[in-house]
């Protein structure tokens, strides 16, 4: 199991607009290809202009296949175009996480 942890930062004052655009144009398409995220949340303290989402995959190969399918979806490409035109996002940081052995064992109980 691997987790794809993504942190996005928006220009101050635009996170609400960005999340509305994503909800309307990207959410269902992304879920269709990636399934339900483990977490999708806005930051309440600290960098309040950011949000994170965490997607769970069986393996790196599973992630690569699902991300390739998402990327090839014309609806997703249209959403990315609208997002870029809106200009709300200023940065993105991706991390691939692997569970520790003791957590992996706990999650099977």
N, C-alpha and C positions, 0 to 999 in steps of 0.2 A: 504494500500500500504506500502511495505517496500523496502528498498534499501540495497543491499549487497555491501559494499565499501571495496575493497581489494587493499592493497598496497604491492607490491613486490619489493625487493631490490636485485640487481645483483652485483656480484663481479665487481670492477672497470674494465672498458674496455670490458665488455661482454654483455651489454644490447642490443646492435645491433644484436649480434649473437643469443641471447635468443629470441628476438622478431621475427627474421627470422625463427627460429625453430618453434615457436608458430604459426606464419602465415602459414607455410607450413604443419604442422602436427596437430595443435590443434584448430585453429580458426573456421573452418567449423563445426567440431564436437561439439564444445562448443555452437556455435550459433544454431545448430540443436536442442539442448536440452534446452537451456536457452533463446533463442530469441536474439534479438539485445541488446547489452548493452546500457545503458544511456550515458556512458562515457567510453572511452578506450584511455588513453593518457600517454605519457612519460613526466616525469618531466623535465622542461627546466631550472629552477633555484632551488637553495637549493640542495637537494640530487639528483643529476643528474644521479645517478645509479638506480633510481627507476621509476616505472610506476604504474598507478592505473587503475582499471576498476570498474565500478559500474553497477550492474544488478538490475533490477526492478522486483518485484514480487507482486502478489495480496495479499499474506499472507505468514506467516511462513510455513503453510502446502504446499502452492504452491511451495515455495522455496525448501522445503525438498523433495518433489516429483521430481521436475526437477533435483535437484542435485543428487538424487539417480539414476535417469535414466542416467545422464551423467556418474556417477561413474561406472555403469554397462556396459557401451559401451566399447567393446574391443579396438576400435580405440583410445579412450581416454586413456585407460590403457597403450596402446603402446606409446602414446605421453608422458605420465607421466614418463614412463621408460626411454625414450630418453632424456627427460629434466633432470631427475636425473643423468643419465650417463654423460651428458654434464657438470653438476656441476656449471651452471651459477648463480643460485639463492642462496642467503644467508639468506633471511628472508621473512616472509609473515605476514601481519597484516590484520585481517578481522574485520569489524565493521558492525553491522546491524543498519541501520538508519530508523527512522520513521519520516515522515513529521510533522511539527508543524501544529496545527489547522488552522492558517491563511494561510499557504502555501497550505494545502490541499484544502481549499476553493478557493484560487486563481487558482489552477490548473484545477478546474471544470468550470471556466468561459470561 
